[in-house]
Amino acid sequence: KPVLSHGGGPGINKMLEKLNIPVQFINGLRYTSEDIMRVVEMVLVGQVNTELVGRINQIGGKAVGLSGVSGDIYHCHKRSEELGFVGDIDYVNADAINAMLDAGFIPVIAPVGTDGQGNTYNINGDTAAAFIAGALNAERLIMMTDIAGILRDKDDPSTLIPALTVSEARKLFDEGVISGGMIPKVDCCIEAIEKGVRHVVIMDGRVPHSILMELLTDEGAGTMVMGD
């Protein structure tokens, strides 16, 4: 019973550029004004979500598009006034997702949340996936990225770490092996495991059939993070 949780940062950046809307980053996070939030919703829900649903259906799947606002899936609050409409998740209501799964559909969920007061918020895609996986007691969370997994040397693909525990991952933070853009990704892996997900895998989604390799072979694909 797969559930697809997606992001869409590059698409948002392209659209903001096209509309000549300036982007401001505060401590590495995008400030999200009301205008930018409208663009975020337009790209994530109207474009990326629709395209993914269409592709799955085209190849014989049964997908249905949802945003985190649907059925109050992501109930969240504003992280800070400084960042504008950036949301932190309070809880996940999985009723709508389970209803779709029970009906035989593949839910495809955009990372937009609501505070229940009519406001919508932009949520980090990795964080959203970790919360969803935890709420569903998922057997496995597969994080598809554009890198092979966690590397001991980020410039050498042969240094891929095939598996590690949460404790070992924390040690790699201290050693500086996990750095830059990998920090929030691995943080989300740990968060998912602490919420009850059994295994989390970071893998290169550009490799054909990488999910099948992970699920159906002994070697797997990417880096698997598991509890201690």
C-alpha positions in Angstrom: 0.0 0.0 0.0 2.2 2.8 -1.2 1.7 6.5 -0.3 3.6 9.2 -2.3 4.6 12.3 -0.4 6.3 14.9 -2.7 8.0 18.2 -2.6 8.6 20.8 -5.4 11.3 23.3 -4.5 12.8 23.7 -8.0 9.4 24.2 -9.6 8.6 26.9 -7.0 11.9 28.7 -7.6 11.3 28.6 -11.4 7.8 30.0 -11.1 8.8 32.8 -8.7 11.6 33.8 -11.1 9.1 33.8 -14.0 6.7 36.1 -12.0 9.6 38.3 -10.9 8.8 37.7 -7.2 12.0 38.2 -5.1 13.1 35.4 -2.8 14.6 36.0 0.6 16.3 33.4 2.7 16.6 33.7 6.5 19.1 31.3 8.1 18.8 29.1 5.1 15.0 29.0 5.0 12.8 30.7 2.4 10.7 33.6 3.7 7.2 32.8 2.5 5.0 35.9 2.0 1.3 35.6 1.2 2.1 36.1 -2.5 4.8 33.4 -2.4 2.4 31.0 -0.5 -0.1 31.4 -3.4 2.7 30.4 -5.9 3.7 27.5 -3.6 0.1 26.1 -3.6 -0.2 26.7 -7.4 3.0 24.7 -8.1 2.7 22.0 -5.5 -1.0 21.3 -5.7 -1.9 22.5 -9.2 1.2 21.3 -11.1 3.5 18.8 -9.4 0.7 16.8 -7.7 -1.5 16.7 -10.8 1.5 15.6 -13.0 2.4 12.8 -10.5 -1.2 11.5 -10.3 -1.5 11.6 -14.1 1.7 9.7 -14.6 0.8 7.0 -12.1 -2.7 6.6 -13.7 -1.1 6.6 -17.2 0.9 3.5 -16.4 -2.0 1.6 -14.9 -2.0 2.7 -11.2 -5.0 4.2 -9.4 -3.8 7.5 -7.9 -5.7 10.3 -6.2 -4.2 13.8 -5.4 -4.5 15.3 -2.0 -2.9 18.2 -0.2 -2.2 18.4 3.5 -5.2 20.7 3.7 -7.5 17.8 2.5 -9.2 16.3 5.6 -6.9 18.4 7.8 -4.0 15.9 7.1 -1.3 18.3 8.2 -2.6 20.5 11.0 0.2 23.0 11.6 1.1 26.4 13.1 3.2 29.2 11.8 6.8 28.6 12.7 7.6 32.3 13.2 6.5 35.7 12.1 10.0 36.2 10.6 9.5 33.3 8.1 5.9 34.1 7.2 3.8 31.2 6.0 6.2 28.4 6.9 4.4 25.8 8.9 5.5 23.3 11.6 3.2 20.2 11.9 1.3 19.8 15.1 -0.3 16.4 14.2 -1.3 14.3 11.2 -4.9 13.2 10.6 -4.5 10.1 8.5 -8.3 9.4 8.0 -8.4 10.7 4.4 -5.2 8.8 3.5 -6.5 5.5 5.0 -9.9 6.0 3.3 -8.1 6.2 -0.1 -5.9 3.2 0.7 -8.9 1.1 1.7 -10.6 2.0 -1.6 -7.5 0.8 -3.5 -6.0 4.2 -4.5 -2.5 5.5 -4.2 -2.6 8.8 -2.3 -0.3 11.5 -3.6 0.1 14.2 -1.0 1.4 17.8 -1.4 3.2 19.3 1.6 0.8 22.2 2.3 -0.9 22.4 5.7 -3.5 24.4 7.5 -4.0 25.8 11.0 -7.8 25.2 10.8 -8.4 29.0 10.7 -8.3 29.4 7.0 -4.5 29.9 6.7 -2.3 27.6 4.6 1.4 27.0 5.2 4.4 25.7 3.3 5.9 22.6 4.9 9.3 21.0 4.3 8.7 18.0 2.0 11.1 15.6 3.9 9.5 16.6 7.3 6.0 16.0 5.8 7.0 12.5 4.6 8.5 11.6 8.0 5.3 12.7 9.8 3.0 10.8 7.3 5.1 7.6 7.6 4.9 7.8 11.4 1.2 8.4 11.4 0.6 5.4 9.2 3.0 3.1 11.1 4.7 2.5 7.8 7.0 -0.5 7.4 9.4 1.6 5.3 9.9 5.2 4.3 11.8 5.6 1.1 13.3 9.1 0.5 14.0 9.5 -3.2 16.6 12.1 -3.9 19.3 13.0 -6.4 22.1 11.4 -4.5 23.1 7.7 -3.9 22.6 7.8 -0.2 24.9 8.8 2.8 28.6 8.8 1.6 31.6 8.9 3.9 33.2 11.1 1.3 30.6 13.2 -0.5 32.7 13.3 -3.7 33.3 9.5 -3.8 30.2 7.3 -4.6 32.2 4.2 -3.7 32.1 5.3 0.0 28.3 4.7 0.2 27.2 3.5 3.7 24.6 0.8 3.0 23.1 0.7 6.5 23.4 2.4 9.9 21.6 2.8 13.2 20.3 6.1 14.6 23.2 6.2 17.1 25.7 5.7 14.3 24.0 8.4 12.3 24.3 10.8 15.2 28.0 10.0 15.4 28.4 10.9 11.7 26.8 14.3 12.5 29.5 14.9 15.1 32.3 13.7 12.8 31.0 16.1 10.0 30.4 13.2 7.6 26.7 14.2 7.4 26.7 17.9 6.5 25.0 20.6 4.4 21.8 19.5 2.7 22.1 16.0 4.1 21.6 17.2 7.7 17.8 17.9 7.4 17.3 14.7 5.4 18.9 12.5 8.0 17.2 14.4 10.8 13.9 13.4 9.1 15.0 9.8 8.9 15.7 9.8 12.6 12.4 11.6 13.3 10.5 8.9 11.3 12.1 6.1 13.2 11.3 7.7 16.5 7.7 7.9 15.3 7.6 4.2 14.8 8.7 3.6 11.2 10.8 0.4 11.0 13.3 1.4 8.3 14.1 4.6 6.3 16.0 4.5 3.1 17.7 7.4 1.3 18.3 6.5 -2.3 18.9 8.0 -5.8 15.4 8.2 -7.4 17.1 8.8 -10.8 18.3 5.1 -11.0 15.8 3.0 -12.9 13.9 0.5 -10.7 15.7 1.6 -7.6 12.6 1.0 -5.4 12.4 -2.6 -6.7 16.1 -3.1 -6.1 15.6 -1.9 -2.5 12.5 -3.9 -1.7 13.3 -7.1 -3.6 17.1 -7.7 -3.5 19.5 -8.6 -0.7 21.8 -5.7 -1.7 19.1 -3.1 -1.6 19.8 0.5 -2.8 21.0 3.6 -1.1 21.4 3.9 2.7 19.1 2.3 5.2 18.7 3.9 8.6 17.2 1.8 11.4 16.6 2.0 15.1 19.2 0.9 17.7 
